[in-house]
Amino acid sequence: MEKRRLGRLEHQSSVLIYGAAALAEVTQDVADASIQEALDAGINHFDTAASYGDAELRLGPWMPRIRDQIFLATKTGEREREAAWAQINASLERLQTDRLDLIQLHAVGDREELDKATGTGGALEAAIRARDEGLVSHIGITGHGHEAPATHREALRRFPFDTVLTPLNYALGRDETYYNAWQELAAETQRVDAGLMIIKTVARRTWTEDDHRYTTWYEPLDDQDNITAALAWVLSHPQITGIATAGEVRLLSKLIQGEKDRASLSAEQIAGRLDKVDAYASPFVSMPI
């Protein structure tokens, strides 16, 4: 699997980042099989969050065996310093490790949330303390929604975040306003040499029916050709260091296959496939609360 430099962190991260939201509600046996599948495919970067159900608990038993072989990231969604500090320490316990490679301020998708997280007494102060005390090595920021790229660009102005995890897919790329904001963010991450990671690569739209086929909060692409094209389009942007896999264990094999096959597609073939996807739209039009 291709690896790309994670900005100034210098870590050579697999272009597929294991999105541990997929482990939120699965048994340990299912989690074990999925984690092994990722490792066998060459994935060396694992991304989880305190809010992802049992995900940290499912990853924890693996740490004594693989901690030195992977880049380990988690997130705090708390906005106040003390609550974030407690959550970071709880994540370390759940993950059965004494150190994280990356702690991320989670779900910071607009200026209001950014103000809370980076203001006096905010979660950023807890992340800095964790870094200063050797519990984490680096600090990042994540977020959903149409305002995420502009918000994350402003975040980089306020603090030298080491990484950004922000949304991009082919449907969002067809939105000129969104794509322009994303490109401005990408240019800024290049200027400051921050790692730029992507979420929602294979999101198709918001669910339109109650009988969800997958555990993702959005309806994903699930046809192999479309997944391959979606991966190829996102990873054609050289600023991007990696994409988080979808929060559904049953889609991992298709993402792994798509990463293998994407190099065979031309830009015209990618567009030809994705332009034919029915009802392909932003997943943020009607996000679940």
ROLUMMAR-212123 format. One line per field, with one value per atom (N, C-alpha, C): atom name; residue number from 1; residue in one letter; x, y, z. Coordinates in pm, whole numbers, m for minus. Each point is the difference from the previous one (the first is absolute). Example, Ala and Ser with C-alpha at 12.3 -4.5 7.8 and 13.67 -1.06 7.14 Angstrom:
// ROLUMMAR-212123
voti <- (N,CA,C,N,CA,C)
pavo <- (1,1,1,2,2,2)
zafi <- (A,A,A,S,S,S)
xx <- (1319,m89,90,m35,82,m77)
yy <- (m569,119,120,105,119,109)
zz <- (780,0,0,m72,6,73)
This chain:
// ROLUMMAR-212123
voti <- (N,CA,C,N,CA,C,N,CA,C,N,CA,C,N,CA,C,N,CA,C,N,CA,C,N,CA,C,N,CA,C,N,CA,C,N,CA,C,N,CA,C,N,CA,C,N,CA,C,N,CA,C,N,CA,C,N,CA,C,N,CA,C,N,CA,C,N,CA,C,N,CA,C,N,CA,C,N,CA,C,N,CA,C,N,CA,C,N,CA,C,N,CA,C,N,CA,C,N,CA,C,N,CA,C,N,CA,C,N,CA,C,N,CA,C,N,CA,C,N,CA,C,N,CA,C,N,CA,C,N,CA,C,N,CA,C,N,CA,C,N,CA,C,N,CA,C,N,CA,C,N,CA,C,N,CA,C,N,CA,C,N,CA,C,N,CA,C,N,CA,C,N,CA,C,N,CA,C,N,CA,C,N,CA,C,N,CA,C,N,CA,C,N,CA,C,N,CA,C,N,CA,C,N,CA,C,N,CA,C,N,CA,C,N,CA,C,N,CA,C,N,CA,C,N,CA,C,N,CA,C,N,CA,C,N,CA,C,N,CA,C,N,CA,C,N,CA,C,N,CA,C,N,CA,C,N,CA,C,N,CA,C,N,CA,C,N,CA,C,N,CA,C,N,CA,C,N,CA,C,N,CA,C,N,CA,C,N,CA,C,N,CA,C,N,CA,C,N,CA,C,N,CA,C,N,CA,C,N,CA,C,N,CA,C,N,CA,C,N,CA,C,N,CA,C,N,CA,C,N,CA,C,N,CA,C,N,CA,C,N,CA,C,N,CA,C,N,CA,C,N,CA,C,N,CA,C,N,CA,C,N,CA,C,N,CA,C,N,CA,C,N,CA,C,N,CA,C,N,CA,C,N,CA,C,N,CA,C,N,CA,C,N,CA,C,N,CA,C,N,CA,C,N,CA,C,N,CA,C,N,CA,C,N,CA,C,N,CA,C,N,CA,C,N,CA,C,N,CA,C,N,CA,C,N,CA,C,N,CA,C,N,CA,C,N,CA,C,N,CA,C,N,CA,C,N,CA,C,N,CA,C,N,CA,C,N,CA,C,N,CA,C,N,CA,C,N,CA,C,N,CA,C,N,CA,C,N,CA,C,N,CA,C,N,CA,C,N,CA,C,N,CA,C,N,CA,C,N,CA,C,N,CA,C,N,CA,C,N,CA,C,N,CA,C,N,CA,C,N,CA,C,N,CA,C,N,CA,C,N,CA,C,N,CA,C,N,CA,C,N,CA,C,N,CA,C,N,CA,C,N,CA,C,N,CA,C,N,CA,C,N,CA,C,N,CA,C,N,CA,C,N,CA,C,N,CA,C,N,CA,C,N,CA,C,N,CA,C,N,CA,C,N,CA,C,N,CA,C,N,CA,C,N,CA,C,N,CA,C,N,CA,C,N,CA,C,N,CA,C,N,CA,C,N,CA,C,N,CA,C,N,CA,C,N,CA,C,N,CA,C,N,CA,C,N,CA,C,N,CA,C,N,CA,C,N,CA,C,N,CA,C,N,CA,C,N,CA,C,N,CA,C,N,CA,C,N,CA,C,N,CA,C,N,CA,C,N,CA,C,N,CA,C,N,CA,C,N,CA,C,N,CA,C,N,CA,C,N,CA,C,N,CA,C,N,CA,C,N,CA,C,N,CA,C,N,CA,C,N,CA,C,N,CA,C,N,CA,C,N,CA,C,N,CA,C,N,CA,C,N,CA,C,N,CA,C,N,CA,C,N,CA,C,N,CA,C,N,CA,C,N,CA,C,N,CA,C,N,CA,C,N,CA,C,N,CA,C,N,CA,C,N,CA,C,N,CA,C,N,CA,C,N,CA,C,N,CA,C,N,CA,C,N,CA,C,N,CA,C,N,CA,C,N,CA,C,N,CA,C,N,CA,C,N,CA,C,N,CA,C,N,CA,C,N,CA,C,N,CA,C,N,CA,C,N,CA,C,N,CA,C,N,CA,C,N,CA,C,N,CA,C,N,CA,C,N,CA,C,N,CA,C,N,CA,C,N,CA,C,N,CA,C,N,CA,C,N,CA,C,N,CA,C,N,CA,C,N,CA,C,N,CA,C,N,CA,C,N,CA,C,N,CA,C,N,CA,C,N,CA,C,N,CA,C,N,CA,C,N,CA,C,N,CA,C,N,CA,C,N,CA,C,N,CA,C,N,CA,C,N,CA,C,N,CA,C,N,CA,C,N,CA,C,N,CA,C,N,CA,C,N,CA,C,N,CA,C,N,CA,C,N,CA,C,N,CA,C,N,CA,C)
pavo <- (1,1,1,2,2,2,3,3,3,4,4,4,5,5,5,6,6,6,7,7,7,8,8,8,9,9,9,10,10,10,11,11,11,12,12,12,13,13,13,14,14,14,15,15,15,16,16,16,17,17,17,18,18,18,19,19,19,20,20,20,21,21,21,22,22,22,23,23,23,24,24,24,25,25,25,26,26,26,27,27,27,28,28,28,29,29,29,30,30,30,31,31,31,32,32,32,33,33,33,34,34,34,35,35,35,36,36,36,37,37,37,38,38,38,39,39,39,40,40,40,41,41,41,42,42,42,43,43,43,44,44,44,45,45,45,46,46,46,47,47,47,48,48,48,49,49,49,50,50,50,51,51,51,52,52,52,53,53,53,54,54,54,55,55,55,56,56,56,57,57,57,58,58,58,59,59,59,60,60,60,61,61,61,62,62,62,63,63,63,64,64,64,65,65,65,66,66,66,67,67,67,68,68,68,69,69,69,70,70,70,71,71,71,72,72,72,73,73,73,74,74,74,75,75,75,76,76,76,77,77,77,78,78,78,79,79,79,80,80,80,81,81,81,82,82,82,83,83,83,84,84,84,85,85,85,86,86,86,87,87,87,88,88,88,89,89,89,90,90,90,91,91,91,92,92,92,93,93,93,94,94,94,95,95,95,96,96,96,97,97,97,98,98,98,99,99,99,100,100,100,101,101,101,102,102,102,103,103,103,104,104,104,105,105,105,106,106,106,107,107,107,108,108,108,109,109,109,110,110,110,111,111,111,112,112,112,113,113,113,114,114,114,115,115,115,116,116,116,117,117,117,118,118,118,119,119,119,120,120,120,121,121,121,122,122,122,123,123,123,124,124,124,125,125,125,126,126,126,127,127,127,128,128,128,129,129,129,130,130,130,131,131,131,132,132,132,133,133,133,134,134,134,135,135,135,136,136,136,137,137,137,138,138,138,139,139,139,140,140,140,141,141,141,142,142,142,143,143,143,144,144,144,145,145,145,146,146,146,147,147,147,148,148,148,149,149,149,150,150,150,151,151,151,152,152,152,153,153,153,154,154,154,155,155,155,156,156,156,157,157,157,158,158,158,159,159,159,160,160,160,161,161,161,162,162,162,163,163,163,164,164,164,165,165,165,166,166,166,167,167,167,168,168,168,169,169,169,170,170,170,171,171,171,172,172,172,173,173,173,174,174,174,175,175,175,176,176,176,177,177,177,178,178,178,179,179,179,180,180,180,181,181,181,182,182,182,183,183,183,184,184,184,185,185,185,186,186,186,187,187,187,188,188,188,189,189,189,190,190,190,191,191,191,192,192,192,193,193,193,194,194,194,195,195,195,196,196,196,197,197,197,198,198,198,199,199,199,200,200,200,201,201,201,202,202,202,203,203,203,204,204,204,205,205,205,206,206,206,207,207,207,208,208,208,209,209,209,210,210,210,211,211,211,212,212,212,213,213,213,214,214,214,215,215,215,216,216,216,217,217,217,218,218,218,219,219,219,220,220,220,221,221,221,222,222,222,223,223,223,224,224,224,225,225,225,226,226,226,227,227,227,228,228,228,229,229,229,230,230,230,231,231,231,232,232,232,233,233,233,234,234,234,235,235,235,236,236,236,237,237,237,238,238,238,239,239,239,240,240,240,241,241,241,242,242,242,243,243,243,244,244,244,245,245,245,246,246,246,247,247,247,248,248,248,249,249,249,250,250,250,251,251,251,252,252,252,253,253,253,254,254,254,255,255,255,256,256,256,257,257,257,258,258,258,259,259,259,260,260,260,261,261,261,262,262,262,263,263,263,264,264,264,265,265,265,266,266,266,267,267,267,268,268,268,269,269,269,270,270,270,271,271,271,272,272,272,273,273,273,274,274,274,275,275,275,276,276,276,277,277,277,278,278,278,279,279,279,280,280,280,281,281,281,282,282,282,283,283,283,284,284,284,285,285,285,286,286,286,287,287,287,288,288,288,289,289,289)
zafi <- (M,M,M,E,E,E,K,K,K,R,R,R,R,R,R,L,L,L,G,G,G,R,R,R,L,L,L,E,E,E,H,H,H,Q,Q,Q,S,S,S,S,S,S,V,V,V,L,L,L,I,I,I,Y,Y,Y,G,G,G,A,A,A,A,A,A,A,A,A,L,L,L,A,A,A,E,E,E,V,V,V,T,T,T,Q,Q,Q,D,D,D,V,V,V,A,A,A,D,D,D,A,A,A,S,S,S,I,I,I,Q,Q,Q,E,E,E,A,A,A,L,L,L,D,D,D,A,A,A,G,G,G,I,I,I,N,N,N,H,H,H,F,F,F,D,D,D,T,T,T,A,A,A,A,A,A,S,S,S,Y,Y,Y,G,G,G,D,D,D,A,A,A,E,E,E,L,L,L,R,R,R,L,L,L,G,G,G,P,P,P,W,W,W,M,M,M,P,P,P,R,R,R,I,I,I,R,R,R,D,D,D,Q,Q,Q,I,I,I,F,F,F,L,L,L,A,A,A,T,T,T,K,K,K,T,T,T,G,G,G,E,E,E,R,R,R,E,E,E,R,R,R,E,E,E,A,A,A,A,A,A,W,W,W,A,A,A,Q,Q,Q,I,I,I,N,N,N,A,A,A,S,S,S,L,L,L,E,E,E,R,R,R,L,L,L,Q,Q,Q,T,T,T,D,D,D,R,R,R,L,L,L,D,D,D,L,L,L,I,I,I,Q,Q,Q,L,L,L,H,H,H,A,A,A,V,V,V,G,G,G,D,D,D,R,R,R,E,E,E,E,E,E,L,L,L,D,D,D,K,K,K,A,A,A,T,T,T,G,G,G,T,T,T,G,G,G,G,G,G,A,A,A,L,L,L,E,E,E,A,A,A,A,A,A,I,I,I,R,R,R,A,A,A,R,R,R,D,D,D,E,E,E,G,G,G,L,L,L,V,V,V,S,S,S,H,H,H,I,I,I,G,G,G,I,I,I,T,T,T,G,G,G,H,H,H,G,G,G,H,H,H,E,E,E,A,A,A,P,P,P,A,A,A,T,T,T,H,H,H,R,R,R,E,E,E,A,A,A,L,L,L,R,R,R,R,R,R,F,F,F,P,P,P,F,F,F,D,D,D,T,T,T,V,V,V,L,L,L,T,T,T,P,P,P,L,L,L,N,N,N,Y,Y,Y,A,A,A,L,L,L,G,G,G,R,R,R,D,D,D,E,E,E,T,T,T,Y,Y,Y,Y,Y,Y,N,N,N,A,A,A,W,W,W,Q,Q,Q,E,E,E,L,L,L,A,A,A,A,A,A,E,E,E,T,T,T,Q,Q,Q,R,R,R,V,V,V,D,D,D,A,A,A,G,G,G,L,L,L,M,M,M,I,I,I,I,I,I,K,K,K,T,T,T,V,V,V,A,A,A,R,R,R,R,R,R,T,T,T,W,W,W,T,T,T,E,E,E,D,D,D,D,D,D,H,H,H,R,R,R,Y,Y,Y,T,T,T,T,T,T,W,W,W,Y,Y,Y,E,E,E,P,P,P,L,L,L,D,D,D,D,D,D,Q,Q,Q,D,D,D,N,N,N,I,I,I,T,T,T,A,A,A,A,A,A,L,L,L,A,A,A,W,W,W,V,V,V,L,L,L,S,S,S,H,H,H,P,P,P,Q,Q,Q,I,I,I,T,T,T,G,G,G,I,I,I,A,A,A,T,T,T,A,A,A,G,G,G,E,E,E,V,V,V,R,R,R,L,L,L,L,L,L,S,S,S,K,K,K,L,L,L,I,I,I,Q,Q,Q,G,G,G,E,E,E,K,K,K,D,D,D,R,R,R,A,A,A,S,S,S,L,L,L,S,S,S,A,A,A,E,E,E,Q,Q,Q,I,I,I,A,A,A,G,G,G,R,R,R,L,L,L,D,D,D,K,K,K,V,V,V,D,D,D,A,A,A,Y,Y,Y,A,A,A,S,S,S,P,P,P,F,F,F,V,V,V,S,S,S,M,M,M,P,P,P,I,I,I)
xx <- (84,m84,87,m43,76,4,112,16,35,m49,29,45,86,56,m109,m15,m103,51,25,47,129,18,124,17,m104,16,98,14,92,m41,m114,m43,m46,43,m45,m128,m113,m130,m58,m60,m75,m109,m27,m101,m140,m20,m123,28,m78,8,m117,28,m107,m96,m123,m101,m71,41,m49,m142,m66,m144,m72,61,m58,m11,75,2,m92,m77,m80,m95,m59,m106,21,123,25,60,m4,62,152,70,145,46,m70,37,m9,m107,m16,109,24,105,136,29,130,21,m104,11,22,m68,12,138,47,133,107,m12,99,m5,m121,m14,74,m14,68,151,49,144,56,m72,44,8,m85,m2,108,68,105,m43,m116,m45,80,63,83,m42,m116,m50,m143,m25,m132,m56,m127,m64,m129,m10,m120,m43,m96,m47,m69,3,m67,m148,m58,m145,m41,94,m33,m38,m100,m50,110,10,99,131,19,114,134,20,127,19,m109,8,34,m48,28,145,54,139,98,m42,89,77,m67,72,112,m3,102,127,m10,112,128,m6,125,76,m74,63,42,m77,22,30,4,12,119,112,120,m1,m101,m6,m98,m82,m104,7,m60,m24,m139,m11,m127,m54,m122,m65,m137,m35,m136,m44,m121,m58,m77,m4,m90,m102,m125,m107,m38,67,m28,51,m60,38,70,m19,64,123,97,132,m7,m65,2,m72,m113,m73,84,68,85,118,58,113,m42,m116,m50,m26,m54,m31,127,100,127,59,m1,54,m85,m132,m87,28,27,32,128,100,124,m26,m84,m33,m76,m97,m81,85,95,87,118,13,106,139,20,131,31,126,40,34,m23,33,m81,m33,m69,90,m6,73,m71,m133,m77,m128,m24,m130,m64,m127,m68,m121,m18,m122,m108,m104,m94,m124,m48,m128,m3,112,7,m28,m128,m41,m48,m1,m39,71,m13,73,m43,m127,m47,72,9,70,150,55,143,28,m86,18,m1,m91,m9,127,44,112,133,17,129,3,m112,m5,62,3,54,m77,72,m65,m57,34,m55,80,m51,60,143,31,136,102,m33,93,27,m100,20,90,m20,84,145,21,137,63,m77,52,38,m87,30,128,19,124,120,m15,112,39,m98,28,37,10,46,m107,m127,m108,m34,18,m23,116,22,110,m44,m124,m43,m147,m41,m136,m62,m122,m70,m141,m70,m139,m81,m127,m90,m134,m81,m133,m78,m134,m91,m67,m76,m88,60,m87,42,94,3,89,135,19,122,129,14,128,37,m96,28,32,m72,24,138,40,131,114,m25,100,18,m110,9,69,m26,66,151,48,144,59,m81,45,16,m87,0,104,29,90,68,125,70,m39,m124,m44,89,33,87,m74,m130,m80,m140,m62,m140,m69,m119,m84,m131,m24,m110,m69,m123,m73,35,0,7,m44,m83,m31,m40,m30,m28,m122,m102,m121,30,74,38,90,81,87,m74,m123,m82,m66,7,m53,113,m10,111,39,m99,29,76,m49,66,141,12,130,104,m43,92,50,m90,40,95,m30,89,139,5,129,81,m68,70,57,m78,50,121,m12,109,128,m13,117,62,m84,52,69,m56,68,136,8,130,97,m49,87,59,m82,48,47,m8,45,m76,m133,m86,m53,m22,m60,m146,m42,m139,m66,m95,m71,m146,m64,m134,m100,m120,m113,m112,m89,m119,31,111,38,m105,m60,m98,m143,m23,m138,m76,m121,m83,m101,m65,m104,m46,m89,m65,m98,m15,m97,m138,m70,m135,m107,40,m97,42,m93,26,79,m10,66,143,88,139,72,71,72,136,50,133,m4,106,5,44,38,37,m123,21,m114,m45,82,m32,m11,m68,m4,130,77,126,m16,96,14,37,m59,38,27,m11,40,152,67,147,56,m56,51,m12,m112,m19,94,20,93,141,41,133,17,m101,6,2,m81,m4,135,63,134,100,m7,95,m11,m123,m17,59,m33,51,152,53,145,78,m70,70,49,m47,46,129,112,127,16,m82,10,m50,m82,m65,95,9,89,m73,m131,m73,m148,m78,m145,m44,m92,m54,m100,12,m95,m136,m103,m138,m26,m95,m32,m89,44,m75,99,9,100,m22,m123,m28,47,35,48,152,69,146,64,m45,62,m13,m113,m20,90,24,91,143,37,134,18,m101,7,5,m78,m2,135,68,133,97,m14,87,m26,m127,m39,m3,7,m25,100,123,102,m29,m87,m31,m101,m61,m105,55,m45,32,m99,31,m91,m134,3,m124,m83,64,m71,m60,74,m52,m126,7,m116,m115,33,m104,m80,68,m69,m81,65,m64,m109,10,m107,m130,10,m119,m64,62,m57,m129,m105,m132,m8,m63,m24,127,106,131,4,13,m13,80,10,67,m70,76,m63,m38,31,m24,m127,m78,m124,m96,m6,m91,66,99,76,m84,16,m70,56,m85,43,54)
yy <- (m120,120,125,98,125,66,63,79,143,94,141,65,98,71,82,m18,69,137,84,135,m3,101,13,m107,m83,m112,m102,0,m88,m147,m33,m140,m36,m115,m50,m81,67,m60,m68,m115,m65,94,2,92,m38,m124,m36,4,78,11,m79,m88,m83,86,14,78,m87,13,m91,27,98,14,m127,m78,m128,m99,22,m93,42,102,58,m99,m90,m87,m146,m40,m139,m78,m133,m85,4,m50,m3,m92,m109,m90,68,76,72,107,70,102,m61,m113,m64,m35,m54,m37,124,110,122,63,6,56,m82,m133,m84,21,16,27,128,102,127,m15,m68,m20,m80,m103,m84,81,101,83,108,16,100,131,4,121,15,116,22,122,56,121,m30,6,m31,124,30,121,m35,40,m28,127,m12,115,m49,82,m35,m22,68,m7,m114,m82,m110,m126,8,m117,m79,m130,m88,m8,90,m13,m4,91,0,m129,m50,m126,m117,3,m108,5,119,15,m32,28,m14,m131,m116,m127,m20,75,m13,79,98,91,m67,m95,m64,m65,m39,m66,95,105,80,147,42,144,63,m67,58,m10,m68,m19,96,70,84,143,87,139,0,41,m9,138,25,129,m21,89,3,145,21,134,26,127,42,98,m26,89,100,m7,97,137,102,136,74,m47,67,m77,73,m55,m122,10,m110,m123,21,m114,m68,79,m57,m74,56,m66,m137,m4,m127,m99,48,m89,m53,82,m47,m111,17,m103,m127,16,m117,m76,74,m65,m81,53,m74,m131,3,m122,m99,49,m88,m61,76,m48,m81,m9,m79,43,131,54,121,36,117,120,m15,111,m9,116,13,75,m35,76,131,m1,118,8,116,29,110,m18,95,61,130,66,m38,m67,m70,82,m14,57,152,63,146,43,23,25,140,88,139,90,130,95,m7,m26,m7,m112,m118,m111,28,64,35,97,97,96,m70,m95,m73,m81,m72,m92,71,115,67,121,33,114,m28,100,m15,m107,m96,m110,m106,5,m95,m129,m90,m134,5,101,10,6,65,9,m139,m86,m137,m78,19,m69,44,130,51,m58,m6,m60,m146,m74,m141,m13,89,m2,33,103,44,m107,m81,m105,m133,m2,m120,m105,35,m96,m9,109,3,70,m33,62,120,m5,104,34,116,50,32,m48,25,50,23,48,m70,m26,m66,73,m30,58,m39,3,m29,129,m13,108,89,80,85,111,34,106,m54,m131,m58,53,5,47,141,91,138,5,m80,m5,m54,m103,m59,91,76,98,105,45,96,m64,m127,m69,2,m20,3,139,102,137,21,m65,21,m83,m119,m92,m90,m38,m85,m148,m28,m139,m82,m121,m86,m68,m25,m67,59,m20,37,m120,m31,m107,64,9,80,m75,33,m77,37,m102,22,m126,15,m108,62,m84,49,91,m35,83,138,4,129,78,m73,66,68,m43,64,128,24,123,103,98,93,75,42,75,m88,m121,m91,m34,m34,m45,112,122,112,17,m13,10,m114,m120,m113,24,51,26,104,99,100,m65,m89,m73,m86,m71,m87,79,119,85,42,28,42,m115,m121,m114,m23,23,m12,107,119,111,m25,m54,m22,m143,m82,m139,m83,17,m82,m118,m113,m115,27,m33,21,m134,m37,m127,27,m100,19,m101,49,m84,16,m97,m2,m22,m67,m27,m81,m100,m85,27,118,37,32,m52,27,110,m5,97,m32,81,m32,m114,m88,m109,56,m66,43,m97,m107,m96,m45,m58,m41,m130,m84,m130,13,49,22,m134,m13,m123,m8,117,7,82,m9,72,144,42,139,90,124,92,57,m16,41,m126,11,m112,m1,m109,m3,m56,28,m74,m143,m99,m138,m86,58,m69,11,m110,1,101,8,93,144,33,136,32,m97,20,23,m80,16,137,44,132,112,m15,102,13,m113,2,64,m39,51,152,52,144,74,m43,69,m9,m119,m18,57,49,69,137,47,127,m26,50,m33,57,99,59,m97,m95,m90,m110,m23,m105,m132,3,m124,24,m107,8,m103,40,m91,m94,m129,m97,18,m46,19,m73,52,m57,m123,m98,m124,m109,m106,m104,m71,m8,m73,74,127,76,2,m45,11,m72,m121,m76,71,69,72,123,63,114,m45,m113,m54,m37,m64,m36,126,101,124,69,m6,61,m71,m130,m77,34,21,12,144,98,139,52,m48,53,m29,m97,m36,93,90,87,134,45,135,99,127,103,m9,m29,m11,m120,m111,m119,25,70,31,84,107,88,m75,m83,m75,m89,m61,m86,82,98,71,95,49,86,m77,m132,m83,m49,31,m44,75,m74,58,66,118,70,19,37,22,143,18,134,11,120,22,m77,m67,m68,96,128,97,81,m36,74,m16,m120,m26,m99,50,m89,m38,m125,m40,75,29,73,m98)
zz <- (0,0,0,m79,m5,137,28,123,m38,78,m23,131,m16,115,69,131,78,45,m100,31,81,83,76,107,21,93,m56,m133,m73,0,61,m3,m140,m47,m129,23,m16,29,m124,20,m108,m47,m132,m51,47,40,70,149,70,146,58,92,55,83,m49,70,103,126,104,44,m60,25,m39,m89,m42,116,107,113,113,m20,108,65,m82,53,m36,m25,m40,116,m11,101,m15,102,m10,m112,m24,m109,m135,m22,m125,m12,110,0,m31,62,m22,m147,m63,m141,m87,31,m79,18,123,27,m70,5,m68,m151,m55,m143,m38,85,m27,5,101,14,m117,m40,m112,m130,m12,m120,1,112,9,64,61,70,130,16,118,81,m31,67,43,130,57,67,m32,48,73,125,78,73,92,76,126,102,125,m20,m100,m23,m90,m46,m91,76,82,70,68,m34,61,m80,m96,m91,73,95,72,79,57,74,m91,m124,m94,m50,m12,m42,113,123,114,10,m12,13,m102,m108,m104,31,87,19,49,94,41,m117,m105,m115,m110,m23,m121,26,125,28,m71,m3,m62,m152,m56,m145,m68,78,m58,52,m77,42,61,126,74,32,m47,20,64,92,51,9,51,m1,128,40,107,m56,30,m43,107,114,107,m41,56,m36,115,123,114,44,53,32,91,112,97,m52,m68,m56,m109,m80,m106,61,104,68,54,63,53,m114,m110,m112,m66,m15,m56,84,131,89,m3,m11,m10,m131,m108,m127,10,67,20,72,101,75,m88,m73,m85,m112,m49,m107,52,130,63,m46,2,m38,86,5,77,m88,m131,m89,m129,m51,m128,m97,m126,m99,m32,12,m38,80,61,60,m83,m35,m88,70,m19,45,m100,49,m86,m32,m125,m43,12,m34,m2,m144,m29,m136,m30,103,m24,100,m20,84,146,25,138,75,m62,64,12,m101,4,114,18,110,135,16,126,25,m102,16,17,m66,2,93,61,89,136,85,134,76,57,71,m90,m128,m96,m10,m82,m14,m53,m79,m53,114,107,113,59,2,49,m95,m131,m97,11,21,16,127,107,124,m22,m71,m28,m81,m94,m80,87,83,85,103,42,98,m64,m132,m70,m24,20,m24,m148,m72,m144,m68,m126,m73,m82,m53,m93,23,m52,19,m135,m22,m125,23,m109,7,m108,28,m94,m3,m101,m2,m123,12,m110,m46,m107,m42,m108,m61,m110,40,129,46,46,m5,55,m62,m133,m55,45,m4,43,149,77,145,29,m70,25,m48,m103,m40,108,58,110,121,24,112,m16,m122,m24,22,m17,29,150,78,144,74,m54,70,m103,22,m97,12,m34,1,m94,43,m79,m113,19,m102,m6,m115,m23,m61,50,m56,m42,m131,m53,m113,m33,m103,m144,m85,m145,m71,m99,m94,m133,m97,m135,m3,78,2,59,108,58,m95,m76,m96,m113,m25,m105,50,132,59,m3,m90,m21,127,78,122,99,17,94,m47,m128,m52,5,m26,10,143,97,141,37,m53,28,m59,m122,m63,76,55,81,127,60,116,m38,m111,m43,m23,m59,m23,132,98,131,71,m10,64,m65,m131,m67,49,17,43,138,91,138,21,m104,3,103,2,85,m80,65,m67,m31,m121,m41,m29,85,m13,m33,m60,m55,56,25,37,m103,m2,m85,m148,m28,m139,m73,68,m68,46,59,33,m128,m11,m119,26,117,36,141,54,127,m23,99,m13,m32,m89,m38,47,67,50,140,72,138,8,m101,3,m52,86,m40,m19,m109,m31,69,41,61,127,77,128,m15,m120,m23,14,49,15,m134,m101,m136,m86,m115,m94,m80,6,m73,m141,m85,m123,37,m67,33,m123,m119,m122,m13,m29,m2,m99,m120,m99,47,65,48,117,88,112,m54,m96,m58,m62,m74,m63,103,106,104,69,30,60,m96,m124,m99,m13,0,m14,119,122,119,7,m22,13,m118,m102,m109,45,116,56,78,m46,65,140,35,134,108,m42,94,43,131,51,22,14,20,19,m14,19,103,85,100,m65,28,m54,65,m67,46,131,76,130,m9,m77,m21,m39,84,m24,m133,m47,m124,m125,13,m115,m9,103,2,m117,m31,m107,m135,m21,m125,m9,115,1,m25,57,m22,m147,m59,m140,m87,37,m75,1,112,8,m92,m13,m89,m147,m34,m141,m51,87,m39,m103,2,m90,m146,m26,m138,m65,80,m51,m46,m115,m47,61,m8,50,m72,m129,m77,46,30,49,137,86,133,m11,m77,m17,m67,m99,m70,93,96,96,101,60,111,m47,m121,m51,m23,m4,m21,131,113,128,26,23,22,138,5,126,82,m66,63,51,132,57,129,50,127,111,89,113,112,m16,106,m18,m101,m24,117,54,113,93,74,90,121,48,123,119,96,120,104)
